């Protein structure tokens, strides 16, 4: 669980028209730090943030992000630098989340299993995988390639394994149609090299 009892606001870098959002950092366990983002964040902010973190060798141990209203978010991340020279307090997380040029290519994520369920409002995806730097970036890109973006995300790391879940919607918060769900299913199936089918897949044990 994220302990958010001690928070320190990070001053945003000098930027014209800064986004109406805030970033706060608090001590975590050992070298880990707890990051809280809240306020209005542009579509795709999550992917841009995790890509920038991966490029700086900062791992996401756990996260919970939820969209309260269009572009209005509350998000908590537990971060750990894989390079001891990285100062997490010196990073500009709001700049990472803001609109930027196209992200550089990333490694293809590898899944152990996934479960996909379509509802009236969203498509829910649960994933298991070996923990790997840049995994979250790669998964969010896979979703975006299908025109899907999280409205809620829960990320956990248990030992050397990742257990993540996402509620996905289309642009504007629309529920994805059947064809998009099938395209997503096929894309995820390729990441584990198994036949695709729009059915629930059992999760492997951790």
C-alpha positions as CSV (number, residue, x, y, z in Angstrom):
1,X,0.0,0.0,0.0
2,X,1.2,3.5,-0.7
3,X,1.9,5.6,2.4
4,X,1.0,9.1,1.6
5,X,1.3,10.7,5.0
6,X,4.4,12.8,4.2
7,X,4.2,15.0,1.1
8,X,6.4,17.6,-0.3
9,X,5.3,19.8,-3.3
10,X,7.9,19.9,-6.1
11,X,8.1,23.4,-7.7
12,X,7.4,23.2,-11.4
13,X,10.0,24.3,-13.8
14,X,9.6,27.7,-15.4
15,X,7.2,26.9,-18.3
16,X,4.7,29.1,-20.1
17,X,1.2,28.3,-19.2
18,X,1.9,25.4,-16.8
19,X,-0.9,22.8,-16.7
20,X,-3.4,23.1,-13.9
21,X,-2.0,20.1,-12.1
22,X,0.2,19.5,-9.1
23,X,3.0,17.0,-8.3
24,X,4.0,16.0,-4.8
25,X,6.8,13.8,-3.6
26,X,7.0,11.9,-0.3
27,X,9.6,9.6,1.2
28,X,9.0,5.9,0.6
29,X,10.7,2.7,1.8
30,X,14.5,2.8,1.3
31,X,15.3,4.6,-1.9
32,X,11.7,4.6,-3.1
33,X,9.6,7.8,-3.3
34,X,5.9,8.3,-3.5
35,X,4.6,10.6,-6.3
36,X,1.1,12.1,-6.3
37,X,-0.2,13.8,-9.4
38,X,-3.6,15.5,-9.3
39,X,-5.6,17.9,-11.5
40,X,-6.1,18.3,-15.2
41,X,-3.8,16.1,-17.3
42,X,-3.9,15.8,-21.1
43,X,-4.9,12.7,-22.9
44,X,-2.0,10.2,-23.0
45,X,-0.2,11.8,-20.0
46,X,0.3,8.4,-18.4
47,X,2.2,7.0,-21.3
48,X,4.4,10.0,-21.6
49,X,5.2,10.0,-17.9
50,X,6.2,6.3,-17.7
51,X,8.3,6.6,-20.9
52,X,10.2,9.5,-19.4
53,X,10.8,7.6,-16.2
54,X,11.9,4.5,-18.0
55,X,14.4,6.5,-20.1
56,X,15.9,7.7,-16.8
57,X,15.9,4.2,-15.4
58,X,13.2,4.9,-12.8
59,X,11.0,1.9,-12.1
60,X,7.3,2.0,-11.2
61,X,6.8,-0.4,-8.2
62,X,3.1,0.3,-7.9
63,X,0.6,2.8,-9.0
64,X,-3.1,3.7,-8.8
65,X,-4.6,6.3,-11.1
66,X,-8.2,7.2,-11.5
67,X,-10.0,9.7,-13.8
68,X,-12.6,11.5,-11.7
69,X,-13.9,13.6,-14.7
70,X,-12.7,14.3,-18.2
71,X,-8.9,15.1,-17.9
72,X,-9.2,15.3,-14.1
73,X,-7.0,12.8,-12.4
74,X,-5.8,11.6,-9.1
75,X,-2.8,9.3,-9.3
76,X,-0.3,7.8,-6.9
77,X,3.0,6.2,-8.0
78,X,5.7,4.4,-6.0
79,X,9.0,5.0,-7.8
80,X,12.4,3.6,-7.3
81,X,15.6,4.7,-9.2
82,X,17.6,1.9,-10.7
83,X,20.5,4.3,-11.0
84,X,21.6,5.7,-7.6
85,X,22.7,8.9,-9.4
86,X,19.1,9.8,-10.3
87,X,17.6,12.4,-7.9
88,X,13.8,11.8,-8.0
89,X,13.2,15.1,-6.3
90,X,14.9,16.9,-9.2
91,X,12.6,15.5,-11.9
92,X,9.8,17.6,-13.4
93,X,7.0,15.1,-13.5
94,X,4.4,17.6,-14.8
95,X,6.7,18.3,-17.8
96,X,7.0,14.6,-18.5
97,X,3.2,14.2,-18.5
98,X,2.6,17.3,-20.7
99,X,2.2,17.1,-24.4
100,X,5.5,16.4,-26.0
101,X,7.0,15.1,-29.3
102,X,6.6,11.5,-30.2
103,X,8.2,9.2,-27.7
104,X,11.3,7.1,-28.7
105,X,10.8,3.4,-29.5
106,X,10.6,1.0,-26.5
107,X,11.1,-2.7,-26.0
108,X,8.2,-4.9,-26.8
109,X,6.6,-6.0,-23.5
110,X,6.2,-9.7,-22.8
111,X,3.2,-11.1,-21.0
112,X,2.7,-14.3,-19.1
113,X,-1.1,-14.1,-19.2
114,X,-3.9,-11.7,-19.6
115,X,-7.6,-11.5,-19.0
116,X,-9.9,-9.3,-21.1
117,X,-13.5,-8.4,-20.2
118,X,-15.8,-6.1,-22.0
119,X,-18.5,-4.1,-20.1
120,X,-21.1,-1.5,-21.0
121,X,-18.7,1.3,-20.1
122,X,-15.2,0.0,-20.7
123,X,-13.0,-2.9,-21.4
124,X,-11.1,-4.3,-18.4
125,X,-7.7,-5.9,-18.9
126,X,-5.7,-7.8,-16.2
127,X,-2.1,-8.7,-17.0
128,X,0.7,-10.7,-15.4
129,X,4.3,-10.5,-16.6
130,X,7.9,-10.6,-15.4
131,X,8.9,-7.2,-14.0
132,X,10.8,-5.3,-16.6
133,X,11.9,-1.7,-17.0
134,X,9.7,0.1,-19.6
135,X,6.9,-2.6,-19.4
136,X,4.2,-0.1,-18.4
137,X,5.3,2.2,-21.3
138,X,5.0,-0.7,-23.8
139,X,1.6,-1.8,-22.5
140,X,0.2,1.7,-22.7
141,X,1.5,2.1,-26.2
142,X,-0.3,-1.2,-27.1
143,X,-3.5,0.2,-25.8
144,X,-3.1,3.5,-27.5
145,X,-2.5,1.7,-30.8
146,X,-6.1,0.5,-30.5
147,X,-7.4,3.9,-29.6
148,X,-7.8,3.0,-25.9
149,X,-6.7,4.9,-22.9
150,X,-7.0,4.1,-19.1
151,X,-9.6,5.7,-17.1
152,X,-8.3,3.7,-14.1
153,X,-5.1,1.8,-13.6
154,X,-3.7,-0.4,-10.8
155,X,-0.1,-1.5,-10.9
156,X,1.5,-3.9,-8.5
157,X,4.9,-5.5,-8.3
158,X,5.3,-8.7,-6.2
159,X,8.9,-9.9,-6.1
160,X,10.0,-10.0,-9.7
161,X,6.5,-10.2,-11.2
162,X,4.0,-7.5,-12.3
163,X,0.3,-7.7,-11.8
164,X,-1.6,-4.9,-13.4
165,X,-5.2,-4.0,-14.3
166,X,-6.7,-1.3,-16.5
167,X,-10.1,0.0,-17.3
168,X,-9.9,1.3,-20.9
169,X,-12.1,3.7,-22.9
170,X,-11.9,5.3,-26.2
171,X,-11.2,9.0,-26.8
172,X,-13.8,11.1,-25.1
173,X,-14.5,8.3,-22.6
174,X,-16.6,6.2,-25.0
175,X,-17.0,2.5,-24.4
176,X,-15.0,0.6,-27.1
177,X,-17.0,-1.3,-29.6
178,X,-16.6,-5.1,-30.1
179,X,-14.3,-4.7,-33.1
180,X,-11.8,-2.6,-31.0
181,X,-11.9,-5.2,-28.2
182,X,-11.1,-7.9,-30.7
183,X,-8.2,-5.9,-32.1
184,X,-6.9,-5.4,-28.5
185,X,-7.3,-9.1,-27.8
186,X,-5.3,-10.0,-30.8
187,X,-2.5,-7.5,-30.0
188,X,-2.2,-8.8,-26.4
189,X,-2.2,-12.4,-27.6
190,X,0.8,-11.7,-29.8
191,X,2.7,-10.5,-26.8
192,X,2.5,-14.0,-25.3
193,X,2.6,-15.8,-28.6
194,X,-0.8,-17.6,-28.1
195,X,-3.9,-17.7,-30.3
196,X,-6.3,-14.8,-29.8
197,X,-9.9,-15.1,-28.6
198,X,-12.1,-12.6,-26.9
199,X,-12.6,-14.7,-23.8
200,X,-11.4,-14.6,-20.3
201,X,-7.9,-16.1,-19.9
202,X,-6.9,-17.5,-16.6
203,X,-4.2,-15.6,-14.7
204,X,-1.0,-17.5,-13.8
205,X,-0.2,-17.8,-10.1
206,X,2.3,-15.3,-8.7
